[in-house]
Amino acid sequence: MTKEEILEKLESLILKAHESGDKYDFIDDAYDLTDEIEERENNIEFVEPILKLIERSPNIDFGGPGPLGSFIELHYKKGYEEILVESLNRKPTEYTIFLLHRLINDKANPKRKTYLELLKVIAENPGLDSEITENAKESLTYFE
């Protein structure tokens, strides 16, 4: 499959899960797709488009971390952090806040303070959905 075909398949699985209300309509098949992505050279190029899929589907339970998070986190300390920050600046979702939370959990991360500040900005942003700001506030409380 081409990159575009994989992303289209992921998007169709997200739609299927949204329509059925069953996260496993997404998760089960998505593991097969992320396995295929992992086998590709330079697969970090999938991180940004996957985060954009997540941004467009904020109400889907992608798992914890699930197939997408597990794939994305393979790129920890390899550049995915900056891509995640860009996503959070565009459109934070509960899932991308969850991924940020996981970055902050690494107390040795030199950008931990920056990530906490980003979480605070999200928590205080009146232009965001209240569920998102509440989620960010809960995360901040956890780290205090």
C-alpha positions as CSV (number, residue, x, y, z in Angstrom):
1,M,0.0,0.0,0.0
2,T,1.1,3.6,-0.6
3,K,1.4,6.1,2.2
4,E,-1.8,7.7,1.0
5,E,-3.7,4.4,0.9
6,I,-2.6,3.6,4.5
7,L,-3.7,7.0,5.7
8,E,-7.0,6.7,3.9
9,K,-7.5,3.2,5.5
10,L,-6.8,4.7,8.9
11,E,-9.3,7.5,8.3
12,S,-12.0,5.0,7.2
13,L,-11.4,2.9,10.3
14,I,-11.7,6.1,12.4
15,L,-15.0,6.8,10.7
16,K,-16.2,3.3,11.2
17,A,-15.4,3.5,15.0
18,H,-17.1,6.9,15.1
19,E,-20.3,5.6,13.5
20,S,-20.4,2.4,15.6
21,G,-19.2,3.9,18.9
22,D,-16.9,0.9,19.2
23,K,-13.2,1.8,19.5
24,Y,-12.3,-1.7,18.5
25,D,-13.7,-1.1,15.0
26,F,-10.6,1.1,14.7
27,I,-8.0,-0.4,17.1
28,D,-7.9,-4.0,15.9
29,D,-7.3,-3.2,12.2
30,A,-5.1,-0.2,12.9
31,Y,-2.5,-2.4,14.6
32,D,-2.1,-4.2,11.3
33,L,-1.6,-0.9,9.5
34,T,0.9,0.5,12.0
35,D,2.8,-2.8,11.8
36,E,3.1,-2.2,8.0
37,I,4.1,1.5,8.6
38,E,6.8,0.4,11.1
39,E,8.4,-1.8,8.4
40,R,9.0,1.2,6.2
41,E,12.2,3.2,6.0
42,N,11.9,6.8,7.3
43,N,8.5,6.0,8.8
44,I,8.6,9.1,10.9
45,E,7.0,10.8,7.9
46,F,3.7,9.2,9.0
47,V,3.7,10.9,12.4
48,E,2.4,14.3,11.3
49,P,-0.4,12.9,9.0
50,I,-1.5,10.6,11.8
51,L,-1.6,13.5,14.3
52,K,-3.7,15.4,11.8
53,L,-6.1,12.5,11.6
54,I,-6.3,12.5,15.4
55,E,-7.0,16.3,15.3
56,R,-9.9,15.8,12.9
57,S,-11.4,13.0,15.1
58,P,-11.1,14.3,18.6
59,N,-13.9,12.2,20.1
60,I,-12.4,8.8,19.1
61,D,-10.9,6.6,21.8
62,F,-7.6,5.6,20.1
63,G,-6.5,3.4,23.0
64,G,-4.0,4.0,25.7
65,P,-1.7,4.3,23.9
66,G,-3.2,2.1,21.2
67,P,-1.8,1.4,17.8
68,L,-1.3,5.0,16.8
69,G,0.3,6.1,20.1
70,S,2.5,3.0,20.2
71,F,3.8,3.8,16.7
72,I,4.3,7.5,17.3
73,E,6.1,6.8,20.6
74,L,8.7,4.7,18.7
75,H,10.0,8.1,17.6
76,Y,10.6,9.4,21.1
77,K,13.8,11.4,21.2
78,K,13.9,11.1,17.4
79,G,11.9,14.2,16.5
80,Y,8.2,13.3,17.2
81,E,8.1,15.6,20.2
82,E,8.3,18.7,18.0
83,I,5.6,17.3,15.6
84,L,3.4,16.7,18.6
85,V,3.9,20.3,19.9
86,E,2.9,21.6,16.5
87,S,-0.3,19.5,16.6
88,L,-1.1,20.7,20.1
89,N,-0.6,24.3,18.9
90,R,-3.0,23.6,16.0
91,K,-5.7,21.7,17.7
92,P,-5.2,20.0,21.0
93,T,-7.3,16.9,21.6
94,E,-7.7,14.6,24.6
95,Y,-5.5,12.1,22.9
96,T,-2.7,14.5,22.0
97,I,-2.8,15.8,25.6
98,F,-2.4,12.2,26.7
99,L,0.7,11.9,24.5
100,L,2.1,15.2,25.9
101,H,1.4,13.9,29.4
102,R,3.5,10.8,28.6
103,L,6.4,13.1,27.5
104,I,6.1,15.1,30.8
105,N,6.3,11.8,32.7
106,D,10.0,11.6,31.7
107,K,11.5,13.7,34.5
108,A,14.9,13.5,32.7
109,N,13.5,15.1,29.6
110,P,15.3,18.5,29.1
111,K,12.1,20.0,27.6
112,R,9.8,18.9,30.4
113,K,9.3,22.5,31.7
114,T,8.4,23.6,28.1
115,Y,5.9,20.8,27.8
116,L,4.4,21.7,31.2
117,E,4.1,25.4,30.1
118,L,2.3,24.2,26.9
119,L,-0.1,22.2,29.0
120,K,-0.8,25.3,31.1
121,V,-1.4,27.4,27.9
122,I,-3.9,24.8,26.7
123,A,-5.6,24.7,30.2
124,E,-6.0,28.5,30.2
125,N,-7.2,28.9,26.6
126,P,-10.8,30.1,26.6
127,G,-11.1,29.5,22.8
128,L,-10.8,25.7,23.3
129,D,-13.6,23.2,24.1
130,S,-14.1,23.0,27.8
131,E,-13.4,19.2,27.8
132,I,-9.9,19.9,26.4
133,T,-9.1,22.7,28.9
134,E,-10.4,20.5,31.8
135,N,-8.3,17.6,30.6
136,A,-5.3,19.8,30.5
137,K,-6.1,21.2,34.0
138,E,-6.4,17.6,35.4
139,S,-3.0,16.8,33.9
140,L,-1.5,19.9,35.4
141,T,-2.9,18.9,38.8
142,Y,-1.3,15.5,38.4
143,F,2.1,17.0,37.9
144,E,1.9,19.6,40.8
